[in-house]
């Protein structure tokens, strides 16, 4: 039981901490979309597909919003819960 609890806590914390790091690594930063990044390529493709602009509510717009402002408390709670459940399921012991 302790193994599942530890795996769950580590999984939840990791999931919440990983989102900003991953978004920053692909170019969705607080200062905007980084030049020559994966995010810039996504934004370019979205703009071409949408006739010149990135649609509000699109994946690129949402990821940029999260990259700039972070996730809401509710989103962090849901993400942490999902990460915790997944980690406990994968790495939990059969005690």
Biotite code that builds the C-alpha atoms (Angstrom):
import biotite.structure as struc

atoms = struc.array([
    struc.Atom([0.000, 0.000, 0.000], chain_id="A", res_id=1, res_name="UNK", atom_name="CA", element="C"),
    struc.Atom([2.827, 2.438, 0.806], chain_id="A", res_id=2, res_name="UNK", atom_name="CA", element="C"),
    struc.Atom([4.376, 1.792, -2.620], chain_id="A", res_id=3, res_name="UNK", atom_name="CA", element="C"),
    struc.Atom([1.168, 2.821, -4.368], chain_id="A", res_id=4, res_name="UNK", atom_name="CA", element="C"),
    struc.Atom([0.870, 5.952, -2.226], chain_id="A", res_id=5, res_name="UNK", atom_name="CA", element="C"),
    struc.Atom([4.440, 7.048, -2.946], chain_id="A", res_id=6, res_name="UNK", atom_name="CA", element="C"),
    struc.Atom([4.048, 6.321, -6.668], chain_id="A", res_id=7, res_name="UNK", atom_name="CA", element="C"),
    struc.Atom([0.800, 8.286, -6.701], chain_id="A", res_id=8, res_name="UNK", atom_name="CA", element="C"),
    struc.Atom([2.281, 11.333, -4.994], chain_id="A", res_id=9, res_name="UNK", atom_name="CA", element="C"),
    struc.Atom([5.366, 11.332, -7.221], chain_id="A", res_id=10, res_name="UNK", atom_name="CA", element="C"),
    struc.Atom([3.226, 10.864, -10.322], chain_id="A", res_id=11, res_name="UNK", atom_name="CA", element="C"),
    struc.Atom([0.901, 13.721, -9.412], chain_id="A", res_id=12, res_name="UNK", atom_name="CA", element="C"),
    struc.Atom([3.710, 16.149, -8.655], chain_id="A", res_id=13, res_name="UNK", atom_name="CA", element="C"),
    struc.Atom([5.587, 15.136, -11.795], chain_id="A", res_id=14, res_name="UNK", atom_name="CA", element="C"),
    struc.Atom([2.545, 15.632, -14.025], chain_id="A", res_id=15, res_name="UNK", atom_name="CA", element="C"),
    struc.Atom([1.878, 19.131, -12.659], chain_id="A", res_id=16, res_name="UNK", atom_name="CA", element="C"),
    struc.Atom([5.556, 20.161, -12.846], chain_id="A", res_id=17, res_name="UNK", atom_name="CA", element="C"),
    struc.Atom([6.130, 18.712, -16.323], chain_id="A", res_id=18, res_name="UNK", atom_name="CA", element="C"),
    struc.Atom([3.504, 20.737, -18.202], chain_id="A", res_id=19, res_name="UNK", atom_name="CA", element="C"),
    struc.Atom([5.203, 24.162, -17.966], chain_id="A", res_id=20, res_name="UNK", atom_name="CA", element="C"),
    struc.Atom([8.620, 22.622, -18.658], chain_id="A", res_id=21, res_name="UNK", atom_name="CA", element="C"),
    struc.Atom([7.430, 20.758, -21.739], chain_id="A", res_id=22, res_name="UNK", atom_name="CA", element="C"),
    struc.Atom([5.523, 23.757, -23.093], chain_id="A", res_id=23, res_name="UNK", atom_name="CA", element="C"),
    struc.Atom([8.564, 25.991, -22.594], chain_id="A", res_id=24, res_name="UNK", atom_name="CA", element="C"),
    struc.Atom([10.814, 23.427, -24.266], chain_id="A", res_id=25, res_name="UNK", atom_name="CA", element="C"),
    struc.Atom([8.678, 23.372, -27.415], chain_id="A", res_id=26, res_name="UNK", atom_name="CA", element="C"),
    struc.Atom([8.455, 27.183, -27.525], chain_id="A", res_id=27, res_name="UNK", atom_name="CA", element="C"),
    struc.Atom([5.288, 28.258, -25.690], chain_id="A", res_id=28, res_name="UNK", atom_name="CA", element="C"),
    struc.Atom([6.843, 30.751, -23.277], chain_id="A", res_id=29, res_name="UNK", atom_name="CA", element="C"),
    struc.Atom([5.651, 33.530, -21.014], chain_id="A", res_id=30, res_name="UNK", atom_name="CA", element="C"),
    struc.Atom([7.112, 36.060, -23.455], chain_id="A", res_id=31, res_name="UNK", atom_name="CA", element="C"),
    struc.Atom([5.291, 34.560, -26.442], chain_id="A", res_id=32, res_name="UNK", atom_name="CA", element="C"),
    struc.Atom([6.074, 31.907, -29.008], chain_id="A", res_id=33, res_name="UNK", atom_name="CA", element="C"),
    struc.Atom([9.819, 31.421, -29.415], chain_id="A", res_id=34, res_name="UNK", atom_name="CA", element="C"),
    struc.Atom([11.220, 31.942, -32.911], chain_id="A", res_id=35, res_name="UNK", atom_name="CA", element="C"),
    struc.Atom([12.233, 28.820, -34.875], chain_id="A", res_id=36, res_name="UNK", atom_name="CA", element="C"),
    struc.Atom([10.594, 26.524, -32.311], chain_id="A", res_id=37, res_name="UNK", atom_name="CA", element="C"),
    struc.Atom([8.081, 23.718, -32.685], chain_id="A", res_id=38, res_name="UNK", atom_name="CA", element="C"),
    struc.Atom([5.485, 26.177, -31.376], chain_id="A", res_id=39, res_name="UNK", atom_name="CA", element="C"),
    struc.Atom([6.363, 28.633, -34.150], chain_id="A", res_id=40, res_name="UNK", atom_name="CA", element="C"),
    struc.Atom([5.929, 25.907, -36.759], chain_id="A", res_id=41, res_name="UNK", atom_name="CA", element="C"),
    struc.Atom([2.570, 24.951, -35.224], chain_id="A", res_id=42, res_name="UNK", atom_name="CA", element="C"),
    struc.Atom([1.463, 28.583, -35.222], chain_id="A", res_id=43, res_name="UNK", atom_name="CA", element="C"),
    struc.Atom([2.497, 29.009, -38.859], chain_id="A", res_id=44, res_name="UNK", atom_name="CA", element="C"),
    struc.Atom([0.606, 25.886, -39.935], chain_id="A", res_id=45, res_name="UNK", atom_name="CA", element="C"),
    struc.Atom([-2.484, 26.963, -37.976], chain_id="A", res_id=46, res_name="UNK", atom_name="CA", element="C"),
    struc.Atom([-2.383, 30.435, -39.525], chain_id="A", res_id=47, res_name="UNK", atom_name="CA", element="C"),
    struc.Atom([-2.053, 29.054, -43.061], chain_id="A", res_id=48, res_name="UNK", atom_name="CA", element="C"),
    struc.Atom([-4.902, 26.611, -42.481], chain_id="A", res_id=49, res_name="UNK", atom_name="CA", element="C"),
    struc.Atom([-7.084, 29.392, -41.052], chain_id="A", res_id=50, res_name="UNK", atom_name="CA", element="C"),
    struc.Atom([-6.488, 31.945, -43.776], chain_id="A", res_id=51, res_name="UNK", atom_name="CA", element="C"),
    struc.Atom([-3.853, 34.040, -42.038], chain_id="A", res_id=52, res_name="UNK", atom_name="CA", element="C"),
    struc.Atom([-4.686, 34.069, -38.346], chain_id="A", res_id=53, res_name="UNK", atom_name="CA", element="C"),
    struc.Atom([-4.687, 31.683, -35.439], chain_id="A", res_id=54, res_name="UNK", atom_name="CA", element="C"),
    struc.Atom([-8.251, 30.987, -34.309], chain_id="A", res_id=55, res_name="UNK", atom_name="CA", element="C"),
    struc.Atom([-9.153, 31.764, -30.697], chain_id="A", res_id=56, res_name="UNK", atom_name="CA", element="C"),
    struc.Atom([-9.675, 28.553, -28.779], chain_id="A", res_id=57, res_name="UNK", atom_name="CA", element="C"),
    struc.Atom([-7.488, 26.522, -31.155], chain_id="A", res_id=58, res_name="UNK", atom_name="CA", element="C"),
    struc.Atom([-4.825, 24.146, -29.854], chain_id="A", res_id=59, res_name="UNK", atom_name="CA", element="C"),
    struc.Atom([-2.041, 26.643, -30.570], chain_id="A", res_id=60, res_name="UNK", atom_name="CA", element="C"),
    struc.Atom([-3.920, 29.478, -28.842], chain_id="A", res_id=61, res_name="UNK", atom_name="CA", element="C"),
    struc.Atom([-4.684, 27.311, -25.827], chain_id="A", res_id=62, res_name="UNK", atom_name="CA", element="C"),
    struc.Atom([-1.104, 26.055, -25.484], chain_id="A", res_id=63, res_name="UNK", atom_name="CA", element="C"),
    struc.Atom([0.217, 29.626, -25.740], chain_id="A", res_id=64, res_name="UNK", atom_name="CA", element="C"),
    struc.Atom([-2.203, 30.742, -23.059], chain_id="A", res_id=65, res_name="UNK", atom_name="CA", element="C"),
    struc.Atom([-1.042, 27.962, -20.744], chain_id="A", res_id=66, res_name="UNK", atom_name="CA", element="C"),
    struc.Atom([2.602, 28.680, -21.603], chain_id="A", res_id=67, res_name="UNK", atom_name="CA", element="C"),
    struc.Atom([2.156, 32.347, -20.738], chain_id="A", res_id=68, res_name="UNK", atom_name="CA", element="C"),
    struc.Atom([-0.122, 32.177, -17.699], chain_id="A", res_id=69, res_name="UNK", atom_name="CA", element="C"),
    struc.Atom([0.146, 28.587, -16.476], chain_id="A", res_id=70, res_name="UNK", atom_name="CA", element="C"),
    struc.Atom([-2.686, 26.247, -15.659], chain_id="A", res_id=71, res_name="UNK", atom_name="CA", element="C"),
    struc.Atom([-5.602, 27.182, -13.431], chain_id="A", res_id=72, res_name="UNK", atom_name="CA", element="C"),
    struc.Atom([-5.889, 25.685, -9.964], chain_id="A", res_id=73, res_name="UNK", atom_name="CA", element="C"),
    struc.Atom([-8.661, 23.388, -11.186], chain_id="A", res_id=74, res_name="UNK", atom_name="CA", element="C"),
    struc.Atom([-6.570, 22.214, -14.141], chain_id="A", res_id=75, res_name="UNK", atom_name="CA", element="C"),
    struc.Atom([-3.595, 21.577, -11.853], chain_id="A", res_id=76, res_name="UNK", atom_name="CA", element="C"),
    struc.Atom([-5.802, 19.545, -9.516], chain_id="A", res_id=77, res_name="UNK", atom_name="CA", element="C"),
    struc.Atom([-7.194, 17.464, -12.374], chain_id="A", res_id=78, res_name="UNK", atom_name="CA", element="C"),
    struc.Atom([-3.765, 16.945, -13.922], chain_id="A", res_id=79, res_name="UNK", atom_name="CA", element="C"),
    struc.Atom([-2.253, 15.996, -10.567], chain_id="A", res_id=80, res_name="UNK", atom_name="CA", element="C"),
    struc.Atom([-5.060, 13.549, -9.903], chain_id="A", res_id=81, res_name="UNK", atom_name="CA", element="C"),
    struc.Atom([-4.680, 11.941, -13.319], chain_id="A", res_id=82, res_name="UNK", atom_name="CA", element="C"),
    struc.Atom([-0.889, 11.718, -12.945], chain_id="A", res_id=83, res_name="UNK", atom_name="CA", element="C"),
    struc.Atom([-1.247, 10.258, -9.482], chain_id="A", res_id=84, res_name="UNK", atom_name="CA", element="C"),
    struc.Atom([-3.741, 7.635, -10.609], chain_id="A", res_id=85, res_name="UNK", atom_name="CA", element="C"),
    struc.Atom([-1.674, 6.662, -13.637], chain_id="A", res_id=86, res_name="UNK", atom_name="CA", element="C"),
    struc.Atom([1.574, 6.396, -11.659], chain_id="A", res_id=87, res_name="UNK", atom_name="CA", element="C"),
    struc.Atom([-0.068, 4.356, -8.900], chain_id="A", res_id=88, res_name="UNK", atom_name="CA", element="C"),
    struc.Atom([-1.519, 2.025, -11.518], chain_id="A", res_id=89, res_name="UNK", atom_name="CA", element="C"),
    struc.Atom([1.789, 1.624, -13.401], chain_id="A", res_id=90, res_name="UNK", atom_name="CA", element="C"),
    struc.Atom([4.279, 1.535, -10.531], chain_id="A", res_id=91, res_name="UNK", atom_name="CA", element="C"),
    struc.Atom([2.132, 0.574, -7.570], chain_id="A", res_id=92, res_name="UNK", atom_name="CA", element="C"),
    struc.Atom([3.066, -2.592, -5.751], chain_id="A", res_id=93, res_name="UNK", atom_name="CA", element="C"),
    struc.Atom([0.887, -5.668, -5.521], chain_id="A", res_id=94, res_name="UNK", atom_name="CA", element="C"),
    struc.Atom([0.952, -5.659, -1.723], chain_id="A", res_id=95, res_name="UNK", atom_name="CA", element="C"),
])
